[in-house]
Amino acid sequence: MPQVMEFKLPDLGEGLTEAEIVRWLVAVGDVVAIDQPVVEVETAKAMVEVPCPYGGVVTARFGEEGTELPVGAPLITVAVGASSLPAEAPAAQAAEAEGAGNVPRPLIGYGEDHSRPARRRRVRPVTAAVSAPVVAAPVAPVAPVAPAVPVAAPAPAGPVPVISPLVRKLAKDGGVDLRALTGSGPDGLILRVDVEAALAALRAPEPAPAAAESPTAAAQGERIPLKGLRGLVADKLSRSRREIPDATCWVDADATELMAARAAMNAVDGPKISVLALLARICTAALARYPELNSTVDLEANEIVRLPAVHLGFAAQTERGLMVPVVRDAQHRSPESLSAEFARLTELARTGKLTPADLTGGTFTLNNYGVFGVDGSTPIINHPEAAMLGVGRIVPKPWVHEGELAVRKVVQLSLTFDHRVCDGGTAGGFLRYVADCVESPAVLLRSL
């Protein structure tokens, strides 16, 4: 007699309390092995494939694609034990299903994080529509030649090239058939702009009488839920403003020599080096001189904690919103290594494949808002870090160089810092050192 085990949505770490089902990877009646991914979910931070700690036959799935579930809600049930497997199941699967491996164990990469207190957030209760299994059947003893569950899963529809569940929901709410769209993204990927264009076509206005529109209704405007990634960013920025007494200083720097040095580096064979990588290398050297800015404040202990390693975050704008991937141990990386890691993490961010580990643990953030065509900004610190360096666009400007007016490549650098961890003299010294390295890369070489 097989034993039916219920697998619930695990704690995905970092205080996340809910996730949205993006894609089921198994159907009712499928044989699964221990730690086999069974569902792809999207949290406010990343897309994650969730593995099941049981081996056996899937007897029920809970929640449809696009449904948001709280942590602890049922995901699937699995009939474990050799008798639950079809006769044609591989011997290795049968042994795994019947052995001690079916004892629940923590999932690799998930589970509770006790290194810091979890942020309290409201957990939405599981409604009847969510908690009801999509396909379920009672489990009973069966002959070895037949699956434990006689009810087959419904045949899935043809694949639709959509990654984001937000895009899928936008189409569903607006009555847009995704199968009728041709995506403008890579490999025909359907993007939000494609759905919005289809919605605009569907809503092509017929001129309505002027009296038909209520002034009150027109004044209400569009309401956009502050949830998911946007909600997480809002929470973090609000907490930063509430808890951190921040201050900002800035300076203009002549980046002509830095750009010339980069051009010379990239003129030889080998990996190409990005401007962001050079700025990151300068930051790590500056943090070695001013370690106060690579720290955090422990409010409970009333202490400043200076951190031994530089885990460098960098702002990346994606279709899902603003993300801050983290480059681990950036202080030990060369410009070539930094360039490669920035490129790798940026690609993962654009394709929605960053894991929670890629987005957490940063100690200092580099924000290149110059890519948006702006000169300056006052960054909000990425809580619980102590500082963020902002970099504007590098553009030709009039500049006094060696006593004469010349056209030089100028950039504005801004540093927002936690005034609890240091005073203005330390912040100014850090920013001045960064500017000196930008203006004369030889300064950096002398400090190594």
MIVEXKE-375085 format. One line per 5 residues: number of its first residue (from 1); for each residue x, y, z of C-alpha. Coordinates in Angstrom, 2 decimals. Last residue first. Layout:
# residues N
NUM = X,Y,Z  ...
This chain:
# residues 448
448 = 47.80,48.07,-5.91  47.84,51.76,-4.93  50.26,52.89,-7.67  48.17,51.16,-10.33  45.05,52.98,-9.14
443 = 46.76,56.36,-9.36  47.96,55.40,-12.85  44.30,55.43,-13.91  44.45,59.26,-13.86  41.09,61.04,-14.10
438 = 39.05,57.99,-13.10  41.55,57.09,-10.37  41.43,60.65,-9.02  37.60,60.56,-9.06  37.55,57.32,-7.03
433 = 40.03,58.81,-4.55  37.91,61.95,-4.25  34.79,59.87,-3.60  36.44,57.88,-0.82  37.96,61.00,0.78
428 = 34.60,62.79,0.62  32.87,59.88,2.33  35.55,59.77,5.04  35.43,63.53,5.59  31.65,63.55,5.54
423 = 31.42,61.38,8.61  31.23,57.62,8.84  29.02,54.66,9.73  26.03,56.62,11.03  26.02,59.00,8.06
418 = 24.98,56.14,5.77  26.34,57.08,2.35  25.18,58.34,-1.03  28.10,58.88,-3.38  27.75,60.74,-6.66
413 = 30.08,60.71,-9.67  29.55,63.06,-12.63  31.39,62.17,-15.82  33.41,64.28,-18.25  35.05,63.37,-21.56
408 = 37.16,66.41,-22.41  36.85,69.41,-24.72  39.62,71.86,-23.85  40.19,75.14,-22.02  43.80,75.52,-21.01
403 = 45.64,75.36,-17.70  46.59,71.69,-17.95  42.98,70.76,-18.76  40.15,73.22,-18.06  37.03,71.43,-19.24
398 = 34.35,72.05,-21.86  32.22,68.89,-22.13  32.26,65.61,-24.06  29.98,63.03,-22.40  30.33,60.17,-19.90
393 = 26.85,59.46,-18.53  26.32,59.45,-14.79  27.81,57.10,-12.19  26.26,56.50,-8.77  28.21,55.01,-5.86
388 = 26.12,53.42,-3.12  26.78,53.29,0.60  26.11,51.61,3.95  24.35,48.38,2.95  21.21,47.17,4.72
383 = 19.43,48.49,2.60  20.37,49.43,-0.98  21.08,53.12,-0.41  18.88,55.53,-2.38  20.87,57.17,-5.17
378 = 21.00,60.97,-5.59  21.26,61.39,-9.36  23.44,62.92,-12.04  24.19,63.15,-15.75  21.27,61.33,-17.35
373 = 21.20,59.35,-20.61  19.63,56.20,-19.20  22.96,54.35,-19.48  24.37,57.05,-17.18  22.45,55.41,-14.35
368 = 25.46,53.22,-13.58  24.73,52.20,-9.99  27.52,50.48,-8.05  26.33,48.88,-4.81  28.22,47.90,-1.65
363 = 27.83,44.91,0.75  25.61,42.60,-1.31  24.31,39.39,0.29  21.32,38.78,-1.94  20.40,38.83,-5.63
358 = 22.41,35.93,-7.08  21.46,33.73,-4.10  17.76,34.35,-4.86  18.37,32.83,-8.31  18.60,34.84,-11.52
353 = 16.94,33.15,-14.49  14.54,35.90,-15.62  16.05,36.13,-19.11  17.23,39.70,-18.68  18.60,39.02,-15.20
348 = 20.49,35.94,-16.35  22.05,37.97,-19.16  23.07,40.70,-16.71  24.58,38.10,-14.37  26.81,36.66,-17.09
343 = 27.85,40.04,-18.52  28.75,41.42,-15.08  30.71,38.24,-14.34  32.69,38.45,-17.58  33.52,42.12,-17.09
338 = 34.56,41.51,-13.46  36.88,38.69,-14.53  38.52,40.88,-17.18  38.87,43.81,-14.75  40.58,41.43,-12.29
333 = 38.71,39.93,-9.34  39.86,39.58,-5.73  38.00,42.64,-4.38  34.83,41.47,-6.16  34.41,38.67,-3.66
328 = 30.93,37.83,-4.96  29.35,39.85,-7.77  25.75,40.62,-6.73  22.70,41.12,-8.95  20.62,44.26,-8.18
323 = 17.27,44.15,-9.99  15.02,46.96,-11.26  11.88,45.87,-13.06  10.47,42.69,-14.61  11.51,43.78,-18.12
318 = 14.99,44.39,-16.75  17.05,47.31,-15.41  20.28,46.17,-13.77  21.81,47.93,-10.74  25.13,46.55,-9.59
313 = 25.93,44.77,-6.33  29.50,44.22,-5.21  30.20,41.62,-2.55  33.30,43.18,-1.03  34.72,40.91,1.65
308 = 35.71,41.47,5.30  32.59,43.38,6.43  32.72,46.17,8.98  29.83,45.76,11.42  28.72,48.98,13.11
303 = 27.12,48.22,16.47  23.93,48.97,18.38  23.48,45.24,19.09  19.88,45.25,17.90  20.51,47.96,15.30
298 = 23.34,46.11,13.60  24.62,48.68,11.10  26.31,47.56,7.88  29.79,47.86,6.41  31.79,48.43,3.25
293 = 31.74,52.22,3.61  33.86,52.15,6.77  36.46,50.16,4.81  37.91,53.39,3.32  41.27,52.44,1.80
288 = 40.20,48.91,0.83  36.87,50.41,-0.22  38.70,52.66,-2.69  40.46,49.69,-4.29  37.13,47.85,-4.59
283 = 35.54,50.93,-6.14  38.32,51.37,-8.72  37.86,47.75,-9.83  34.12,48.37,-10.11  34.74,51.48,-12.22
278 = 36.95,49.44,-14.56  34.30,46.70,-14.76  31.55,49.25,-15.50  33.63,50.66,-18.36  33.65,47.19,-19.89
273 = 36.73,45.08,-20.62  37.00,42.89,-23.70  38.41,39.40,-23.34  41.65,38.78,-25.26  43.57,40.12,-28.21
268 = 44.86,43.66,-27.87  42.96,46.86,-28.67  40.64,46.30,-25.70  43.26,47.34,-23.16  44.21,50.43,-25.22
263 = 40.56,51.48,-25.53  40.11,51.04,-21.77  43.15,53.23,-21.06  41.79,55.92,-23.40  38.44,55.83,-21.62
258 = 40.17,56.23,-18.26  42.32,59.07,-19.59  39.28,61.02,-20.82  37.26,60.45,-17.65  37.59,64.02,-16.34
253 = 35.64,64.00,-13.08  32.68,65.94,-11.73  32.03,65.51,-8.01  29.21,64.40,-5.74  28.17,64.18,-2.11
248 = 25.02,62.55,-0.74  23.73,62.02,2.80  21.77,59.18,4.34  20.23,58.83,7.78  19.23,55.17,7.24
243 = 16.16,53.64,8.90  13.10,55.20,7.27  14.64,55.96,3.85  16.15,52.49,3.58  12.89,50.89,4.73
238 = 11.02,52.76,1.99  13.56,51.61,-0.59  13.25,48.00,0.53  9.45,47.96,0.63  9.14,49.66,-2.76
233 = 11.62,47.23,-4.31  9.62,44.29,-2.93  6.36,45.76,-4.22  7.77,46.25,-7.71  9.16,42.72,-7.65
228 = 5.77,41.23,-6.77  3.17,43.69,-5.58  2.15,47.34,-5.78  -1.05,46.71,-7.73  -1.56,49.23,-10.56
223 = -4.66,51.44,-10.44  -5.42,53.59,-13.50  -7.01,57.00,-13.02  -9.81,58.08,-10.67  -10.29,61.44,-12.37
218 = -12.04,59.99,-15.40  -14.57,58.19,-13.18  -15.44,61.43,-11.35  -15.78,63.36,-14.61  -18.27,60.70,-15.82
213 = -17.93,59.87,-19.45  -21.15,59.56,-21.48  -21.66,63.33,-21.77  -18.92,63.67,-24.37  -20.56,61.09,-26.59
208 = -18.18,58.28,-27.38  -15.92,58.11,-30.41  -15.16,54.43,-30.92  -11.89,53.69,-29.32  -9.47,51.04,-30.49
203 = -9.61,48.87,-27.41  -8.71,45.67,-29.16  -5.84,47.38,-30.97  -4.55,48.90,-27.74  -4.78,45.50,-26.09
198 = -2.71,43.97,-28.89  -0.08,46.70,-28.48  -0.06,46.12,-24.72  0.44,42.39,-25.29  3.43,43.00,-27.57
193 = 4.88,45.63,-25.20  4.72,43.08,-22.38  6.96,40.72,-24.28  6.20,37.58,-26.28  9.42,35.70,-27.02
188 = 9.74,35.10,-30.78  13.24,33.65,-30.55  14.46,36.86,-28.85  11.66,39.36,-28.19  9.17,40.86,-30.66
183 = 6.59,38.13,-30.07  4.08,37.15,-32.74  0.62,37.05,-31.23  -2.32,34.77,-32.02  -1.26,32.14,-29.51
178 = -1.31,34.79,-26.80  -5.08,35.23,-27.17  -5.78,38.64,-25.62  -8.82,38.93,-23.33  -7.44,41.86,-21.34
173 = -7.22,40.04,-18.02  -5.67,37.00,-19.70  -3.13,39.07,-21.65  -2.03,41.01,-18.58  -1.85,37.74,-16.63
168 = 0.46,36.16,-19.19  2.67,39.25,-19.28  2.89,39.20,-15.50  3.62,35.48,-15.65  6.81,36.40,-17.52
163 = 8.37,33.79,-19.78  5.99,33.68,-22.76  6.64,31.68,-25.93  3.32,29.77,-25.95  3.58,25.98,-25.98
158 = 0.62,24.07,-27.42  -2.07,23.18,-24.92  -1.42,20.63,-22.23  -3.30,17.34,-22.33  -5.35,16.97,-19.18
153 = -3.69,14.79,-16.56  -4.72,11.15,-16.60  -7.07,9.69,-13.97  -6.10,6.09,-13.21  -3.73,7.10,-10.43
148 = -1.52,4.37,-9.04  -0.29,3.52,-12.52  -1.12,0.04,-13.86  0.98,-3.11,-14.28  1.73,-3.58,-10.60
143 = -1.97,-3.96,-9.83  -3.42,-1.17,-7.75  -3.92,-0.40,-4.11  -5.85,2.86,-3.74  -5.06,6.53,-4.06
138 = -8.01,8.84,-4.43  -7.87,11.07,-7.49  -6.75,14.64,-7.99  -6.39,17.07,-10.86  -6.14,20.82,-10.28
133 = -6.12,20.33,-6.55  -8.29,22.68,-4.47  -6.17,24.98,-2.37  -6.23,27.80,-4.88  -9.96,27.96,-5.50
128 = -10.71,27.44,-1.84  -8.54,30.37,-0.92  -5.13,30.02,0.61  -4.67,32.81,3.11  -2.51,35.75,2.10
123 = 0.59,36.10,4.16  1.20,39.60,5.46  4.84,40.37,5.78  7.24,40.24,8.66  10.84,40.47,7.56
118 = 12.79,37.40,8.51  15.36,37.81,11.25  18.93,37.27,10.05  21.26,34.30,9.81  18.38,31.93,10.46
113 = 17.60,31.37,6.79  14.83,28.80,6.53  14.93,26.39,3.65  16.17,26.47,0.10  19.41,25.82,-1.76
108 = 19.23,22.04,-1.40  15.82,21.03,-0.19  15.67,20.04,3.45  14.76,16.40,4.03  11.52,14.42,4.09
103 = 12.12,10.65,4.37  11.53,9.24,0.92  15.26,8.61,0.51  14.96,5.81,3.03  14.14,3.41,0.25
98 = 10.93,2.65,-1.63  10.96,5.54,-4.11  14.71,5.32,-4.64  14.60,1.61,-5.30  11.74,2.04,-7.75
93 = 13.51,4.89,-9.50  16.68,2.85,-9.89  14.68,-0.08,-11.22  13.29,2.05,-14.02  9.50,2.39,-14.13
88 = 7.91,-0.07,-16.57  5.76,-1.74,-13.95  4.25,1.58,-12.94  5.26,2.80,-9.49  2.95,2.91,-6.47
83 = 3.91,-0.55,-5.33  7.54,0.55,-4.97  6.71,3.10,-2.29  5.65,6.75,-2.48  2.35,8.21,-3.68
78 = 3.12,11.88,-4.23  0.96,14.90,-3.44  1.63,18.27,-5.04  2.01,21.97,-4.19  0.31,22.32,-0.80
73 = 0.54,25.80,0.84  3.42,26.30,3.28  4.75,29.47,1.67  1.82,31.38,0.20  0.53,30.57,-3.28
68 = -0.02,32.84,-6.30  -1.85,31.20,-9.21  -0.56,32.00,-12.73  -0.33,28.32,-13.67  -3.06,26.47,-11.80
63 = -2.93,25.50,-8.16  -2.49,22.17,-6.43  -1.28,19.11,-8.31  -2.43,15.60,-7.42  -1.34,11.95,-7.50
58 = 2.28,12.29,-8.65  3.88,8.84,-8.54  7.00,8.13,-6.47  10.10,9.86,-5.13  9.88,12.51,-2.43
53 = 11.96,15.65,-1.70  10.39,17.55,-4.63  12.53,20.11,-6.47  11.36,23.73,-6.98  12.61,25.49,-10.13
48 = 13.06,29.17,-9.26  12.39,32.42,-11.13  13.68,35.40,-9.18  13.15,38.20,-6.69  9.45,38.78,-6.04
43 = 9.03,35.06,-6.38  8.39,33.16,-9.59  7.69,29.45,-9.57  8.74,26.55,-11.78  7.27,23.22,-10.74
38 = 8.32,19.58,-10.31  12.11,19.73,-10.16  13.47,16.24,-9.31  14.95,16.11,-5.78  13.84,12.47,-5.30
33 = 12.60,10.95,-8.53  9.21,11.58,-10.12  6.87,9.17,-11.91  4.10,11.00,-13.75  0.47,10.10,-13.03
28 = -0.62,13.69,-12.50  1.58,15.93,-14.59  5.13,17.21,-14.07  7.06,20.42,-14.92  4.23,22.81,-14.03
23 = 4.91,26.34,-15.20  4.76,29.83,-13.70  3.22,29.20,-10.28  3.49,32.43,-8.30  5.40,32.65,-5.03
18 = 4.70,33.75,-1.48  6.33,34.55,1.86  9.79,35.76,0.91  11.73,36.53,4.09  15.15,36.03,2.48
13 = 14.61,32.30,1.89  12.58,30.15,-0.48  10.51,28.66,2.35  9.04,25.55,0.79  5.74,25.21,-1.13
8 = 4.25,22.04,0.34  4.80,18.40,-0.60  2.11,16.01,0.60  3.07,12.36,0.92  0.70,9.52,0.05
3 = 1.93,6.14,1.29  1.68,3.22,-1.10  0.00,0.00,0.00
